[in-house]
Amino acid sequence: MTLLEHLRRMARNNLWSNDRLYRAVLALRPGEFGAGRTSFFPSIKETLNHILAVDHLYLDFLTGGGRGASAYDDFMPFGDAASLAEAQADFDRKLVAFCDRLSEADLDRRVITDRREDGLIPERIGDILAHVFLHDIHHRGQVHAMLSGTSVPPPQLDEFLLDYDIKLRKDEVERLRLEWSDQRNVIG
């Protein structure tokens, strides 16, 4: 497997993991989404909004959108889980499409990141993508832990990459249209 293939799988994993997580979040009782909790951000709502805000920032960097830090600063947090889930799914599909358009050579290409007072820093596309996936996994883990204190059990989020796990994600992968070439024969 090449690094590009791996990053494409990670983009699909991001969509799948967020879909699973949001299905749990959408089942919360009234008041649980915004309730105060112990974590880096003080609620599920704030943590999920942070994930999406940072996603927008990095996609702007990756695509040369030109908004720089304002892509994060201008992000308007969502007040309800349904709208936030829809916006995250829309972003996740854009990230999958972005990764699908990349070539191996693109991964070493540098794009400008706006680091405010630290200036404009060129970074490799492959490194930015790895960072985005790590960032999202990190904060999804926090939401996963916060769900443990709600009426909804946290979903399993690590059943995506291995052939052994196909039976555990088959319906979701098909519903989300997330198959990749070497899995079509296995899932088919």
N, CA, C and O atoms as a DFTB+ gen file, in Angstrom:
752 C
 N C O
     1  1       0.844      -1.167       0.000
     2  2       0.000       0.000       0.000
     3  2       0.895       1.238       0.000
     4  3       1.897       1.288       0.714
     5  1       0.537       2.208      -0.783
     6  2       1.279       3.464      -0.813
     7  2       0.748       4.396       0.268
     8  3      -0.324       4.170       0.829
     9  1       1.509       5.441       0.551
    10  2       1.047       6.443       1.509
    11  2      -0.231       7.103       1.008
    12  3      -1.137       7.373       1.796
    13  1      -0.313       7.363      -0.279
    14  2      -1.519       7.981      -0.832
    15  2      -2.734       7.085      -0.613
    16  3      -3.793       7.565      -0.210
    17  1      -2.590       5.791      -0.875
    18  2      -3.705       4.869      -0.637
    19  2      -4.111       4.880       0.834
    20  3      -5.298       4.862       1.160
    21  1      -3.114       4.909       1.717
    22  2      -3.409       4.945       3.149
    23  2      -4.177       6.221       3.512
    24  3      -5.162       6.160       4.248
    25  1      -3.737       7.362       3.006
    26  2      -4.426       8.614       3.325
    27  2      -5.842       8.619       2.759
    28  3      -6.751       9.171       3.380
    29  1      -6.038       8.022       1.609
    30  2      -7.399       7.907       1.064
    31  2      -8.268       7.041       1.969
    32  3      -9.439       7.349       2.189
    33  1      -7.699       5.961       2.490
    34  2      -8.447       5.124       3.440
    35  2      -8.755       5.901       4.713
    36  3      -9.846       5.782       5.271
    37  1      -7.808       6.684       5.163
    38  2      -8.031       7.468       6.384
    39  2      -9.128       8.511       6.175
    40  3      -9.897       8.789       7.095
    41  1      -9.207       9.084       4.984
    42  2     -10.297      10.028       4.698
    43  2     -11.648       9.306       4.780
    44  3     -12.620       9.844       5.309
    45  1     -11.689       8.094       4.254
    46  2     -12.921       7.305       4.338
    47  2     -13.205       6.884       5.783
    48  3     -14.357       6.863       6.218
    49  1     -12.146       6.552       6.513
    50  2     -12.317       6.220       7.929
    51  2     -12.867       7.416       8.690
    52  3     -13.703       7.255       9.579
    53  1     -12.406       8.609       8.351
    54  2     -12.888       9.815       9.008
    55  2     -14.401       9.959       8.820
    56  3     -15.128      10.231       9.775
    57  1     -14.865       9.775       7.589
    58  2     -16.297       9.880       7.320
    59  2     -17.059       8.796       8.084
    60  3     -18.084       9.072       8.707
    61  1     -16.557       7.572       8.033
    62  2     -17.211       6.451       8.711
    63  2     -17.245       6.656      10.217
    64  3     -18.286       6.462      10.845
    65  1     -16.114       7.048      10.806
    66  2     -16.051       7.252      12.260
    67  2     -16.983       8.372      12.690
    68  3     -17.693       8.250      13.688
    69  1     -16.979       9.462      11.935
    70  2     -17.873      10.565      12.279
    71  2     -19.321      10.151      12.140
    72  3     -20.155      10.539      12.958
    73  1     -19.638       9.369      11.118
    74  2     -21.006       8.883      10.950
    75  2     -21.427       8.052      12.162
    76  3     -22.515       8.253      12.703
    77  1     -20.577       7.129      12.588
    78  2     -20.891       6.310      13.769
    79  2     -21.043       7.177      15.019
    80  3     -21.982       7.000      15.796
    81  1     -20.125       8.101      15.202
    82  2     -20.158       8.956      16.389
    83  2     -21.421       9.819      16.400
    84  3     -22.094       9.932      17.424
    85  1     -21.736      10.424      15.254
    86  2     -22.923      11.284      15.199
    87  2     -24.220      10.506      15.340
    88  3     -25.201      11.050      15.847
    89  1     -24.257       9.264      14.913
    90  2     -25.461       8.454      15.138
    91  2     -25.712       8.311      16.638
    92  3     -26.859       8.332      17.085
    93  1     -24.648       8.167      17.401
    94  2     -24.793       8.109      18.861
    95  2     -25.217       9.466      19.410
    96  3     -26.129       9.554      20.232
    97  1     -24.560      10.506      18.959
    98  2     -24.855      11.860      19.449
    99  2     -26.302      12.248      19.134
   100  3     -26.973      12.876      19.953
   101  1     -26.771      11.877      17.960
   102  2     -28.148      12.217      17.581
   103  2     -29.184      11.475      18.421
   104  3     -30.355      11.855      18.433
   105  1     -28.769      10.423      19.120
   106  2     -29.685       9.657      19.974
   107  2     -29.684      10.164      21.420
   108  3     -30.407       9.625      22.259
   109  1     -28.885      11.189      21.721
   110  2     -28.827      11.714      23.090
   111  2     -30.169      12.284      23.521
   112  3     -30.965      12.736      22.698
   113  1     -30.398      12.253      24.806
   114  2     -31.596      12.875      25.371
   115  2     -31.444      14.397      25.309
   116  3     -30.328      14.914      25.251
   117  1     -32.568      15.106      25.322
   118  2     -32.486      16.570      25.312
   119  2     -31.581      17.082      26.440
   120  3     -31.664      16.626      27.580
   121  1     -30.733      18.021      26.096
   122  2     -29.836      18.630      27.070
   123  2     -28.472      17.970      27.176
   124  3     -27.527      18.597      27.652
   125  1     -28.344      16.717      26.743
   126  2     -27.064      16.021      26.888
   127  2     -25.999      16.520      25.910
   128  3     -24.812      16.499      26.236
   129  1     -26.396      16.959      24.740
   130  2     -25.450      17.406      23.717
   131  2     -24.629      18.607      24.206
   132  3     -23.417      18.656      23.994
   133  1     -25.271      19.552      24.845
   134  2     -24.584      20.756      25.304
   135  2     -24.217      20.758      26.775
   136  3     -23.654      21.735      27.268
   137  1     -24.526      19.686      27.485
   138  2     -24.266      19.633      28.929
   139  2     -22.768      19.690      29.226
   140  3     -21.945      19.168      28.474
   141  1     -22.439      20.342      30.346
   142  2     -21.053      20.440      30.777
   143  2     -20.480      19.070      31.116
   144  3     -21.125      18.243      31.760
   145  1     -19.248      18.859      30.661
   146  2     -18.567      17.585      30.895
   147  2     -17.098      17.863      31.164
   148  3     -16.608      18.965      30.916
   149  1     -16.407      16.867      31.668
   150  2     -14.974      16.989      31.911
   151  2     -14.227      16.520      30.674
   152  3     -14.263      15.340      30.323
   153  1     -13.552      17.451      30.018
   154  2     -12.743      17.155      28.847
   155  2     -11.991      18.422      28.467
   156  3     -12.104      19.439      29.150
   157  1     -11.225      18.368      27.383
   158  2     -10.489      19.547      26.929
   159  2     -11.455      20.672      26.594
   160  3     -11.255      21.811      27.017
   161  1     -12.509      20.357      25.832
   162  2     -13.621      21.280      25.614
   163  2     -14.735      20.821      26.538
   164  3     -14.899      19.619      26.748
   165  1     -15.510      21.757      27.102
   166  2     -16.422      21.386      28.190
   167  2     -17.747      20.740      27.797
   168  3     -18.633      20.608      28.641
   169  1     -17.903      20.336      26.541
   170  2     -19.139      19.649      26.164
   171  2     -18.919      18.878      24.860
   172  3     -17.958      19.114      24.128
   173  1     -19.824      17.969      24.604
   174  2     -19.805      17.247      23.332
   175  2     -20.004      18.239      22.195
   176  3     -19.316      18.179      21.177
   177  1     -20.939      19.138      22.378
   178  2     -21.249      20.152      21.366
   179  2     -20.014      20.978      21.012
   180  3     -19.719      21.158      19.830
   181  1     -19.296      21.480      21.998
   182  2     -18.124      22.316      21.733
   183  2     -16.987      21.514      21.103
   184  3     -16.261      22.028      20.251
   185  1     -16.832      20.272      21.516
   186  2     -15.771      19.440      20.955
   187  2     -16.045      19.147      19.488
   188  3     -15.140      19.256      18.660
   189  1     -17.265      18.782      19.153
   190  2     -17.593      18.479      17.766
   191  2     -17.523      19.725      16.880
   192  3     -17.104      19.636      15.726
   193  1     -17.922      20.869      17.399
   194  2     -17.779      22.113      16.640
   195  2     -16.300      22.434      16.402
   196  3     -15.935      22.909      15.326
   197  1     -15.455      22.178      17.393
   198  2     -14.018      22.413      17.238
   199  2     -13.441      21.532      16.132
   200  3     -12.660      22.005      15.307
   201  1     -13.820      20.262      16.112
   202  2     -13.327      19.365      15.066
   203  2     -13.643      19.942      13.693
   204  3     -12.764      20.025      12.835
   205  1     -14.885      20.337      13.483
   206  2     -15.291      20.836      12.171
   207  2     -14.604      22.166      11.844
   208  3     -14.215      22.392      10.698
   209  1     -14.452      23.038      12.827
   210  2     -13.779      24.317      12.576
   211  2     -12.338      24.104      12.118
   212  3     -11.874      24.760      11.186
   213  1     -11.639      23.192      12.773
   214  2     -10.257      22.895      12.401
   215  2     -10.210      22.197      11.046
   216  3      -9.310      22.460      10.248
   217  1     -11.161      21.319      10.779
   218  2     -11.238      20.687       9.465
   219  2     -11.335      21.739       8.361
   220  3     -10.645      21.648       7.346
   221  1     -12.195      22.735       8.567
   222  2     -12.347      23.809       7.574
   223  2     -11.037      24.577       7.384
   224  3     -10.665      24.915       6.261
   225  1     -10.355      24.843       8.473
   226  2      -9.082      25.561       8.403
   227  2      -8.083      24.809       7.533
   228  3      -7.492      25.379       6.616
   229  1      -7.900      23.527       7.827
   230  2      -6.891      22.766       7.088
   231  2      -7.288      22.506       5.644
   232  3      -6.418      22.465       4.775
   233  1      -8.567      22.329       5.360
   234  2      -8.958      22.153       3.963
   235  2      -8.707      23.441       3.186
   236  3      -8.349      23.391       2.009
   237  1      -8.888      24.580       3.824
   238  2      -8.558      25.842       3.169
   239  2      -7.062      25.890       2.849
   240  3      -6.677      26.291       1.750
   241  1      -6.226      25.487       3.793
   242  2      -4.787      25.434       3.526
   243  2      -4.493      24.489       2.364
   244  3      -3.757      24.837       1.441
   245  1      -5.070      23.306       2.419
   246  2      -4.784      22.274       1.421
   247  2      -5.207      22.671       0.009
   248  3      -4.547      22.313      -0.966
   249  1      -6.289      23.396      -0.094
   250  2      -6.827      23.758      -1.406
   251  2      -6.393      25.145      -1.857
   252  3      -6.773      25.594      -2.938
   253  1      -5.597      25.828      -1.032
   254  2      -5.191      27.178      -1.395
   255  2      -6.369      28.131      -1.429
   256  3      -6.428      29.043      -2.253
   257  1      -7.308      27.904      -0.515
   258  2      -8.532      28.705      -0.484
   259  2      -8.320      30.175      -0.194
   260  3      -9.169      31.004      -0.523
   261  1      -7.185      30.508       0.424
   262  2      -6.848      31.904       0.643
   263  2      -7.463      32.559       1.861
   264  3      -7.244      33.749       2.091
   265  1      -8.215      31.830       2.637
   266  2      -8.834      32.440       3.812
   267  2      -7.880      32.459       4.999
   268  3      -8.011      33.300       5.888
   269  1      -6.934      31.549       5.017
   270  2      -5.973      31.491       6.112
   271  2      -6.658      31.252       7.439
   272  3      -7.636      30.508       7.520
   273  1      -6.138      31.891       8.489
   274  2      -6.667      31.685       9.840
   275  2      -8.132      32.082       9.959
   276  3      -8.829      31.611      10.858
   277  1      -8.606      32.940       9.067
   278  2     -10.009      33.348       9.148
   279  2     -10.950      32.179       8.857
   280  3     -12.121      32.231       9.232
   281  1     -10.462      31.124       8.196
   282  2     -11.298      29.943       7.979
   283  2     -11.712      29.337       9.316
   284  3     -12.788      28.750       9.431
   285  1     -10.855      29.482      10.323
   286  2     -11.178      29.022      11.678
   287  2     -11.922      30.119      12.437
   288  3     -12.945      29.863      13.073
   289  1     -11.404      31.323      12.363
   290  2     -11.979      32.442      13.127
   291  2     -13.433      32.718      12.763
   292  3     -14.237      33.060      13.629
   293  1     -13.770      32.572      11.486
   294  2     -15.113      32.901      11.010
   295  2     -16.097      31.741      11.123
   296  3     -17.271      31.879      10.777
   297  1     -15.615      30.600      11.609
   298  2     -16.495      29.435      11.744
   299  2     -17.620      29.766      12.720
   300  3     -17.373      30.239      13.829
   301  1     -18.840      29.517      12.304
   302  2     -20.005      29.748      13.156
   303  2     -20.431      28.410      13.761
   304  3     -20.924      27.539      13.044
   305  1     -20.247      28.238      15.077
   306  2     -20.602      26.966      15.723
   307  2     -22.081      26.629      15.533
   308  3     -22.943      27.507      15.508
   309  1     -22.340      25.357      15.403
   310  2     -23.703      24.868      15.257
   311  2     -24.299      24.649      16.639
   312  3     -23.618      24.179      17.551
   313  1     -25.564      24.989      16.788
   314  2     -26.225      24.858      18.073
   315  2     -26.906      23.520      18.284
   316  3     -27.215      23.146      19.415
   317  1     -27.139      22.799      17.196
   318  2     -27.837      21.526      17.343
   319  2     -27.046      20.418      16.655
   320  3     -26.297      20.657      15.708
   321  1     -27.231      19.221      17.150
   322  2     -26.461      18.071      16.677
   323  2     -26.797      17.712      15.234
   324  3     -25.903      17.324      14.482
   325  1     -28.047      17.830      14.828
   326  2     -28.432      17.422      13.475
   327  2     -27.755      18.291      12.416
   328  3     -27.230      17.771      11.432
   329  1     -27.763      19.601      12.610
   330  2     -27.117      20.496      11.644
   331  2     -25.607      20.286      11.622
   332  3     -24.987      20.308      10.559
   333  1     -25.025      20.083      12.790
   334  2     -23.590      19.853      12.882
   335  2     -23.221      18.526      12.208
   336  3     -22.213      18.449      11.506
   337  1     -24.023      17.495      12.414
   338  2     -23.767      16.194      11.779
   339  2     -23.806      16.326      10.260
   340  3     -22.956      15.772       9.564
   341  1     -24.773      17.045       9.759
   342  2     -24.896      17.243       8.309
   343  2     -23.687      18.012       7.763
   344  3     -23.147      17.657       6.715
   345  1     -23.271      19.050       8.462
   346  2     -22.114      19.837       8.023
   347  2     -20.833      19.012       8.073
   348  3     -19.986      19.140       7.189
   349  1     -20.676      18.167       9.094
   350  2     -19.488      17.332       9.196
   351  2     -19.469      16.301       8.066
   352  3     -18.421      16.067       7.465
   353  1     -20.602      15.692       7.776
   354  2     -20.667      14.710       6.686
   355  2     -20.341      15.371       5.350
   356  3     -19.652      14.781       4.518
   357  1     -20.828      16.580       5.142
   358  2     -20.523      17.316       3.911
   359  2     -19.024      17.580       3.822
   360  3     -18.419      17.381       2.769
   361  1     -18.425      18.024       4.918
   362  2     -16.978      18.244       4.922
   363  2     -16.239      16.943       4.643
   364  3     -15.322      16.918       3.823
   365  1     -16.627      15.861       5.317
   366  2     -15.930      14.586       5.171
   367  2     -15.941      14.110       3.719
   368  3     -14.948      13.564       3.238
   369  1     -17.050      14.312       3.023
   370  2     -17.116      13.940       1.605
   371  2     -16.173      14.812       0.769
   372  3     -15.557      14.329      -0.180
   373  1     -16.065      16.079       1.119
   374  2     -15.128      16.967       0.413
   375  2     -13.689      16.506       0.642
   376  3     -12.868      16.552      -0.274
   377  1     -13.384      16.067       1.850
   378  2     -12.032      15.605       2.139
   379  2     -11.720      14.304       1.391
   380  3     -10.606      14.125       0.899
   381  1     -12.688      13.409       1.306
   382  2     -12.502      12.179       0.522
   383  2     -12.232      12.549      -0.934
   384  3     -11.304      12.023      -1.548
   385  1     -13.034      13.446      -1.479
   386  2     -12.847      13.864      -2.881
   387  2     -11.489      14.522      -3.084
   388  3     -10.831      14.284      -4.096
   389  1     -11.066      15.345      -2.132
   390  2      -9.754      15.982      -2.230
   391  2      -8.653      14.926      -2.277
   392  3      -7.763      14.986      -3.125
   393  1      -8.716      13.966      -1.367
   394  2      -7.701      12.906      -1.324
   395  2      -7.721      12.065      -2.598
   396  3      -6.670      11.647      -3.085
   397  1      -8.902      11.819      -3.129
   398  2      -9.004      11.021      -4.350
   399  2      -8.387      11.724      -5.556
   400  3      -7.967      11.061      -6.504
   401  1      -8.327      13.045      -5.535
   402  2      -7.734      13.802      -6.645
   403  2      -6.217      13.923      -6.546
   404  3      -5.568      14.329      -7.510
   405  1      -5.650      13.580      -5.407
   406  2      -4.208      13.735      -5.216
   407  2      -3.413      12.679      -5.977
   408  3      -3.893      11.576      -6.237
   409  1      -2.189      13.050      -6.323
   410  2      -1.225      12.085      -6.856
   411  2      -0.176      11.854      -5.772
   412  3      -0.110      12.601      -4.796
   413  1       0.633      10.831      -5.944
   414  2       1.725      10.571      -4.993
   415  2       2.622      11.802      -4.870
   416  3       3.041      12.159      -3.769
   417  1       2.914      12.450      -5.997
   418  2       3.798      13.624      -5.976
   419  2       3.195      14.769      -5.170
   420  3       3.926      15.557      -4.570
   421  1       1.860      14.868      -5.152
   422  2       1.205      15.944      -4.401
   423  2       1.506      15.871      -2.909
   424  3       1.519      16.899      -2.232
   425  1       1.748      14.681      -2.393
   426  2       1.939      14.521      -0.948
   427  2       3.158      15.287      -0.447
   428  3       3.179      15.722       0.704
   429  1       4.169      15.458      -1.289
   430  2       5.367      16.214      -0.904
   431  2       5.270      17.696      -1.261
   432  3       6.115      18.495      -0.861
   433  1       4.235      18.052      -2.015
   434  2       4.063      19.459      -2.390
   435  2       3.708      20.262      -1.139
   436  3       2.914      19.829      -0.305
   437  1       4.308      21.425      -1.036
   438  2       4.051      22.278       0.122
   439  2       2.977      23.309      -0.208
   440  3       2.919      23.862      -1.306
   441  1       2.130      23.540       0.793
   442  2       1.121      24.590       0.709
   443  2       1.335      25.516       1.906
   444  3       1.931      25.129       2.911
   445  1       0.853      26.707       1.782
   446  2       1.051      27.712       2.834
   447  2       0.006      27.543       3.925
   448  3      -1.188      27.435       3.645
   449  1       0.467      27.522       5.172
   450  2      -0.436      27.524       6.326
   451  2      -0.254      28.845       7.063
   452  3       0.870      29.304       7.267
   453  1      -1.345      29.435       7.451
   454  2      -1.345      30.728       8.136
   455  2      -1.275      30.478       9.634
   456  3      -2.247      30.032      10.244
   457  1      -0.124      30.767      10.220
   458  2       0.083      30.542      11.654
   459  2       0.079      31.845      12.439
   460  3       0.782      31.999      13.438
   461  1      -0.730      32.772      11.958
   462  2      -0.935      34.072      12.608
   463  2       0.384      34.767      12.899
   464  3       1.126      35.100      11.974
   465  1       0.681      34.988      14.159
   466  2       1.892      35.740      14.528
   467  2       3.181      34.997      14.182
   468  3       4.244      35.612      14.102
   469  1       3.096      33.671      13.973
   470  2       4.274      32.901      13.563
   471  2       4.501      32.952      12.060
   472  3       5.518      32.462      11.570
   473  1       3.572      33.533      11.330
   474  2       3.752      33.740       9.901
   475  2       3.124      32.668       9.030
   476  3       2.346      31.832       9.489
   477  1       3.489      32.724       7.762
   478  2       3.001      31.790       6.763
   479  2       4.032      30.675       6.633
   480  3       5.165      30.908       6.213
   481  1       3.634      29.479       6.993
   482  2       4.552      28.338       7.056
   483  2       4.193      27.333       5.963
   484  3       3.069      26.832       5.937
   485  1       5.135      27.029       5.056
   486  2       4.861      25.982       4.066
   487  2       4.917      24.598       4.731
   488  3       5.840      24.296       5.488
   489  1       3.926      23.781       4.437
   490  2       3.860      22.420       4.980
   491  2       3.536      21.453       3.846
   492  3       2.884      21.829       2.872
   493  1       3.987      20.216       3.972
   494  2       3.687      19.179       2.982
   495  2       2.220      18.739       3.111
   496  3       1.689      18.615       4.214
   497  1       1.595      18.513       1.979
   498  2       0.205      18.062       1.967
   499  2       0.055      16.753       2.736
   500  3      -0.893      16.600       3.506
   501  1       0.973      15.809       2.542
   502  2       0.889      14.537       3.261
   503  2       0.945      14.719       4.762
   504  3       0.238      14.035       5.503
   505  1       1.788      15.645       5.218
   506  2       1.886      15.902       6.659
   507  2       0.620      16.565       7.192
   508  3       0.159      16.242       8.288
   509  1       0.065      17.480       6.426
   510  2      -1.179      18.142       6.861
   511  2      -2.298      17.116       6.982
   512  3      -3.033      17.105       7.970
   513  1      -2.426      16.257       5.982
   514  2      -3.489      15.242       6.047
   515  2      -3.303      14.329       7.244
   516  3      -4.268      14.024       7.945
   517  1      -2.077      13.886       7.491
   518  2      -1.825      13.038       8.660
   519  2      -2.212      13.778       9.937
   520  3      -2.787      13.186      10.850
   521  1      -1.899      15.063      10.000
   522  2      -2.248      15.863      11.174
   523  2      -3.770      15.971      11.331
   524  3      -4.292      15.818      12.435
   525  1      -4.468      16.230      10.246
   526  2      -5.933      16.353      10.309
   527  2      -6.551      15.064      10.850
   528  3      -7.427      15.100      11.714
   529  1      -6.087      13.928      10.334
   530  2      -6.661      12.664      10.804
   531  2      -6.335      12.427      12.272
   532  3      -7.193      11.973      13.028
   533  1      -5.123      12.724      12.682
   534  2      -4.736      12.564      14.081
   535  2      -5.547      13.501      14.977
   536  3      -6.027      13.094      16.035
   537  1      -5.696      14.748      14.550
   538  2      -6.486      15.725      15.308
   539  2      -7.922      15.235      15.491
   540  3      -8.467      15.276      16.594
   541  1      -8.517      14.777      14.410
   542  2      -9.906      14.328      14.487
   543  2     -10.045      13.088      15.377
   544  3     -10.984      12.998      16.169
   545  1      -9.125      12.143      15.252
   546  2      -9.157      10.948      16.102
   547  2      -9.030      11.336      17.571
   548  3      -9.752      10.820      18.423
   549  1      -8.112      12.243      17.858
   550  2      -7.881      12.711      19.227
   551  2      -9.172      13.253      19.844
   552  3      -9.558      12.858      20.944
   553  1      -9.832      14.160      19.125
   554  2     -11.032      14.778      19.693
   555  2     -12.252      13.859      19.630
   556  3     -13.130      13.951      20.488
   557  1     -12.324      12.980      18.637
   558  2     -13.413      11.992      18.658
   559  2     -13.284      11.104      19.888
   560  3     -14.286      10.703      20.479
   561  1     -12.057      10.801      20.268
   562  2     -11.837      10.012      21.480
   563  2     -12.379      10.715      22.712
   564  3     -12.918      10.074      23.615
   565  1     -12.234      12.039      22.746
   566  2     -12.778      12.788      23.875
   567  2     -14.306      12.721      23.885
   568  3     -14.918      12.562      24.940
   569  1     -14.917      12.844      22.701
   570  2     -16.379      12.734      22.625
   571  2     -16.805      11.325      23.023
   572  3     -17.796      11.146      23.732
   573  1     -16.065      10.343      22.572
   574  2     -16.346       8.945      22.924
   575  2     -16.371       8.786      24.440
   576  3     -17.278       8.158      24.986
   577  1     -15.378       9.351      25.116
   578  2     -15.327       9.269      26.581
   579  2     -16.490      10.027      27.212
   580  3     -17.085       9.554      28.181
   581  1     -16.818      11.198      26.671
   582  2     -17.936      11.969      27.226
   583  2     -19.254      11.225      27.058
   584  3     -20.132      11.323      27.916
   585  1     -19.403      10.484      25.963
   586  2     -20.639       9.719      25.766
   587  2     -20.835       8.681      26.861
   588  3     -21.966       8.289      27.149
   589  1     -19.754       8.235      27.468
   590  2     -19.865       7.252      28.554
   591  2     -20.671       7.788      29.723
   592  3     -21.204       7.007      30.511
   593  1     -20.771       9.098      29.851
   594  2     -21.551       9.705      30.923
   595  2     -22.928      10.157      30.484
   596  3     -23.541      11.007      31.131
   597  1     -23.425       9.593      29.381
   598  2     -24.747       9.974      28.869
   599  2     -25.656       8.746      28.810
   600  3     -25.290       7.658      29.254
   601  1     -26.824       8.947      28.262
   602  2     -27.796       7.863      28.103
   603  2     -27.474       6.965      26.910
   604  3     -28.125       5.938      26.719
   605  1     -26.474       7.341      26.104
   606  2     -26.140       6.601      24.888
   607  2     -24.735       6.009      25.022
   608  3     -23.790       6.745      25.305
   609  1     -24.580       4.728      24.830
   610  2     -23.236       4.142      24.912
   611  2     -22.369       4.608      23.740
   612  3     -22.873       4.789      22.632
   613  1     -21.076       4.803      23.977
   614  2     -20.196       5.220      22.886
   615  2     -20.046       4.104      21.854
   616  3     -19.976       2.929      22.214
   617  1     -19.996       4.471      20.567
   618  2     -19.883       3.459      19.523
   619  2     -18.447       2.959      19.358
   620  3     -17.493       3.640      19.734
   621  1     -18.315       1.783      18.800
   622  2     -17.006       1.243      18.453
   623  2     -16.479       2.031      17.247
   624  3     -17.175       2.172      16.242
   625  1     -15.261       2.538      17.351
   626  2     -14.713       3.362      16.271
   627  2     -13.456       2.778      15.647
   628  3     -12.801       3.457      14.856
   629  1     -13.098       1.549      15.974
   630  2     -11.842       1.004      15.453
   631  2     -12.059      -0.273      14.648
   632  3     -11.244      -1.192      14.719
   633  1     -13.124      -0.339      13.900
   634  2     -13.445      -1.532      13.113
   635  2     -13.487      -1.189      11.630
   636  3     -14.455      -1.518      10.944
   637  1     -12.449      -0.533      11.132
   638  2     -12.539      -0.032       9.774
   639  2     -11.488      -0.562       8.814
   640  3     -11.820      -0.876       7.671
   641  1     -10.253      -0.674       9.227
   642  2      -9.172      -0.931       8.283
   643  2      -8.868      -2.397       8.008
   644  3      -8.386      -2.725       6.924
   645  1      -9.131      -3.276       8.946
   646  2      -8.731      -4.673       8.798
   647  2      -9.785      -5.496       8.057
   648  3     -10.984      -5.256       8.194
   649  1      -9.319      -6.468       7.270
   650  2     -10.240      -7.362       6.578
   651  2     -11.135      -8.089       7.577
   652  3     -12.309      -8.332       7.297
   653  1     -10.587      -8.436       8.734
   654  2     -11.360      -9.111       9.786
   655  2     -12.601      -8.307      10.176
   656  3     -13.639      -8.877      10.512
   657  1     -12.482      -6.972      10.128
   658  2     -13.561      -6.094      10.579
   659  2     -14.655      -5.866       9.531
   660  3     -15.661      -5.216       9.815
   661  1     -14.461      -6.397       8.330
   662  2     -15.426      -6.128       7.260
   663  2     -16.843      -6.466       7.685
   664  3     -17.767      -5.697       7.419
   665  1     -17.027      -7.584       8.328
   666  2     -18.379      -7.996       8.726
   667  2     -19.006      -7.021       9.721
   668  3     -20.229      -6.955       9.842
   669  1     -18.169      -6.264      10.432
   670  2     -18.651      -5.324      11.439
   671  2     -19.013      -3.956      10.856
   672  3     -19.686      -3.162      11.512
   673  1     -18.573      -3.681       9.637
   674  2     -18.814      -2.373       9.038
   675  2     -19.446      -2.449       7.658
   676  3     -19.723      -1.416       7.048
   677  1     -19.678      -3.645       7.161
   678  2     -20.126      -3.848       5.781
   679  2     -21.331      -2.982       5.421
   680  3     -21.303      -2.290       4.403
   681  1     -22.372      -3.007       6.222
   682  2     -23.585      -2.248       5.899
   683  2     -23.319      -0.744       5.870
   684  3     -23.821      -0.030       5.003
   685  1     -22.527      -0.278       6.824
   686  2     -22.220       1.160       6.867
   687  2     -21.351       1.582       5.693
   688  3     -21.589       2.624       5.083
   689  1     -20.356       0.783       5.378
   690  2     -19.469       1.098       4.261
   691  2     -20.265       1.169       2.963
   692  3     -20.046       2.058       2.140
   693  1     -21.177       0.243       2.787
   694  2     -22.013       0.259       1.584
   695  2     -22.957       1.458       1.598
   696  3     -23.114       2.127       0.576
   697  1     -23.593       1.743       2.747
   698  2     -24.511       2.884       2.840
   699  2     -23.788       4.196       2.558
   700  3     -24.330       5.081       1.895
   701  1     -22.573       4.317       3.058
   702  2     -21.787       5.535       2.867
   703  2     -21.002       5.536       1.559
   704  3     -20.347       6.526       1.233
   705  1     -21.061       4.438       0.807
   706  2     -20.342       4.287      -0.466
   707  2     -18.842       4.533      -0.270
   708  3     -18.238       5.358      -0.955
   709  1     -18.258       3.797       0.680
   710  2     -16.863       4.011       1.046
   711  2     -15.924       2.891       0.639
   712  3     -14.796       2.837       1.129
   713  1     -16.341       2.013      -0.223
   714  2     -15.461       0.918      -0.612
   715  2     -14.221       1.458      -1.315
   716  3     -14.265       2.504      -1.962
   717  1     -13.123       0.735      -1.180
   718  2     -11.927       1.043      -1.947
   719  2     -11.579      -0.171      -2.771
   720  3     -12.031      -1.278      -2.478
   721  1     -10.786       0.026      -3.789
   722  2     -10.610      -0.981      -4.844
   723  2     -10.257      -2.366      -4.331
   724  3     -10.848      -3.338      -4.801
   725  1      -9.331      -2.511      -3.398
   726  2      -8.934      -3.843      -2.976
   727  2      -9.944      -4.484      -2.034
   728  3      -9.821      -5.668      -1.718
   729  1     -10.936      -3.732      -1.581
   730  2     -11.955      -4.328      -0.706
   731  2     -13.187      -4.756      -1.480
   732  3     -13.989      -5.533      -0.961
   733  1     -13.363      -4.281      -2.695
   734  2     -14.564      -4.634      -3.442
   735  2     -14.686      -6.140      -3.603
   736  3     -15.784      -6.690      -3.521
   737  1     -13.580      -6.798      -3.829
   738  2     -13.612      -8.247      -3.965
   739  2     -13.904      -8.920      -2.640
   740  3     -14.566      -9.957      -2.605
   741  1     -13.420      -8.347      -1.549
   742  2     -13.614      -8.952      -0.229
   743  2     -15.048      -8.737       0.242
   744  3     -15.679      -9.658       0.760
   745  1     -15.568      -7.506       0.062
   746  2     -16.923      -7.188       0.522
   747  2     -17.958      -7.794      -0.420
   748  3     -18.946      -8.383       0.020
   749  1     -17.718      -7.642      -1.728
   750  2     -18.646      -8.035      -2.786
   751  2     -19.339      -9.305      -2.516
   752  3     -20.149      -9.750      -3.330
